[in-house]
Amino acid sequence: MKGALHLDTHVVAWLYAGLVHQLSESAQSRLETASLIVSPAVGLELTRWFERGLIFSPASEILADLERRLGLEVSRDRFDQVARLAESYAWSEDIFDRLICAQAALAECSLLTKDAHLHRHFPRAVW
């Protein structure tokens, strides 16, 4: 999707919590002009965080709220293609990072993330 920006899980959590100050000025600017997309893996990771008590709202509530407020969409790319590409990302042991990056790469989109590891290894990472 042209003009789209994929979001990493922590960015989604910060947006939901109203912690826009956690984002760089460049990130805030990108959010204002792009169509916002997340991998379904973001929902899974949010669910994991919720189950561990790291966040206090379920993934479905977070994603529905951001869809309503910001027009956030969940990617519908074919999972087999995403998984196949994610398998090649041996630079990460984190399955969520692999899937989220693969989803952004297949869509030919940037991934908004503060994660330094992703910035070192994933050329589409922006902040």
Summary of the structure (lengths in Angstrom):
residues: 127
radius of gyration: 13.5
end to end distance: 19.5
largest distance: 36.3
contacts: 381
relative contact order: 0.21
helix: 57%
strand: 12%
